[in-house]
Each structure stands twice: as structure tokens, then as C-alpha cells.
Amino acid sequence: ADCAFLCGETETLQHLFFQCPFSSMVWREVLLMCNIVRPLLSWADEVLWMSTHARGSAFHHIVRRLAFASTVYHLWIERNRRCFKNVFLPYQEIIRLVKQDVSGKL
């Protein structure tokens, strides 16, 4: 039940994606790439924020949706990689993968 990102906390959905220092570093960089300057929110509030601030077909809305989905995906993959393969990528690599996904989809 310990966090796979080795921070010493108990793994919960909220912790894994937004409270853990590892995932927080990833999110801060991704938000900055999307020109979003604000503190991280809870899981429910992040989803609500994205659903209201990433609605529509404007370019920056598309980028936000792609970045959100890719970040959640890559944090989950990294968690599983650490749990099941004992392989650890640095947070900078997760950010690079998110950038690669977003640019590839655009």
C-alpha cells in the first residue's frame, strides 16, 4: 500500500496522481507547458477544472485535454513499471513522454 514513487506515504488515487512529490513535479511542468499557473487541485477538482477550461476546439483547449490524459496515463504506467518491473524512470522522462504524446497527437 506504500506509494510506488517511494515518498513513504500510503498510495491512494489522490496521492498517486496529485499529492506525491514525484507526480506533483510532473504536473507542475505539464501545467506550465499548457500556460496554466495555479496550484494543483484534488482529483475531482482537476477533472472539473479541465472539463470547464478545456472545452471546445480551440488549440489550447485541445492541448490541455491531451496533456491531462497523457499525464494521467504516463503516471499510471510509471507506477506499474516500478511495481511490476522494478524499473524507475526520472520525472523528467515522464514529462518528455507527455510532450512526445501531445506533439504526436497534434
C-alpha positions in Angstrom: 0.0 0.0 0.0 3.1 2.3 0.0 3.5 4.8 -2.8 5.3 3.3 -5.7 7.1 6.7 -6.1 9.0 6.0 -2.9 7.8 9.0 -0.9 6.8 6.9 2.1 3.1 7.8 2.0 0.2 5.4 1.5 -0.9 5.1 -2.1 -4.4 6.4 -2.8 -5.8 7.8 -6.1 -5.4 11.4 -4.8 -1.9 10.8 -3.5 -0.7 8.9 -6.5 -1.7 11.5 -9.1 -1.5 14.8 -7.3 -0.1 14.8 -3.8 3.1 12.7 -4.2 6.2 14.8 -4.7 7.1 12.8 -7.9 3.7 13.3 -9.6 3.5 16.9 -8.4 6.7 17.7 -10.2 5.4 16.2 -13.3 2.1 18.1 -13.1 3.7 21.4 -12.4 5.8 21.1 -15.6 2.9 19.9 -17.6 0.7 22.8 -16.4 3.4 25.3 -17.2 3.7 23.8 -20.7 0.0 24.5 -21.1 0.4 28.1 -19.8 -1.6 27.2 -16.6 -0.2 28.8 -13.5 -2.2 27.6 -10.4 -1.7 25.2 -7.6 -2.6 21.5 -8.0 -6.1 20.5 -7.1 -7.7 17.3 -5.9 -8.6 14.6 -8.4 -12.2 15.7 -8.6 -11.4 19.4 -8.8 -8.7 18.8 -11.5 -11.3 16.9 -13.6 -13.8 19.6 -13.1 -11.3 22.4 -13.9 -10.3 20.6 -17.1 -13.8 20.0 -18.1 -14.6 23.7 -17.9 -11.3 25.1 -19.1 -10.5 22.7 -21.9 -13.9 22.5 -23.5 -14.1 23.3 -27.2 -11.9 23.1 -30.3 -9.5 26.0 -29.6 -5.9 24.9 -29.9 -5.0 25.5 -26.3 -8.1 23.5 -25.1 -7.0 20.6 -27.3 -3.5 20.8 -25.9 -4.9 20.8 -22.3 -7.0 17.7 -22.9 -4.2 15.8 -24.5 -1.7 16.8 -21.8 -4.1 15.9 -19.0 -4.9 12.4 -20.5 -1.2 11.8 -21.3 0.0 12.8 -17.8 -2.5 10.5 -16.1 -1.6 7.7 -18.4 2.2 8.0 -18.0 2.0 8.4 -14.2 0.0 5.2 -14.1 2.4 3.4 -16.4 5.3 4.6 -14.3 3.6 3.3 -11.2 3.1 -0.1 -12.8 6.6 -0.2 -14.2 8.0 0.4 -10.7 5.7 -2.1 -9.1 6.0 -5.0 -11.6 9.3 -4.5 -13.4 11.4 -2.7 -10.7 12.3 -0.1 -13.4 12.4 3.6 -12.3 12.2 6.5 -14.8 13.0 10.0 -13.5 10.2 12.6 -13.6 11.9 14.4 -16.4 11.5 11.3 -18.6 7.8 11.2 -17.8 7.5 14.9 -18.8 9.3 14.1 -22.1 6.9 11.2 -22.8 3.9 13.5 -22.2 5.4 16.1 -24.6 6.0 13.4 -27.1 2.4 12.2 -26.9 0.9 15.6 -27.1 3.0 16.7 -30.1 2.4 13.4 -31.8 -1.4 13.7 -31.5 -1.3 17.3 -32.7 
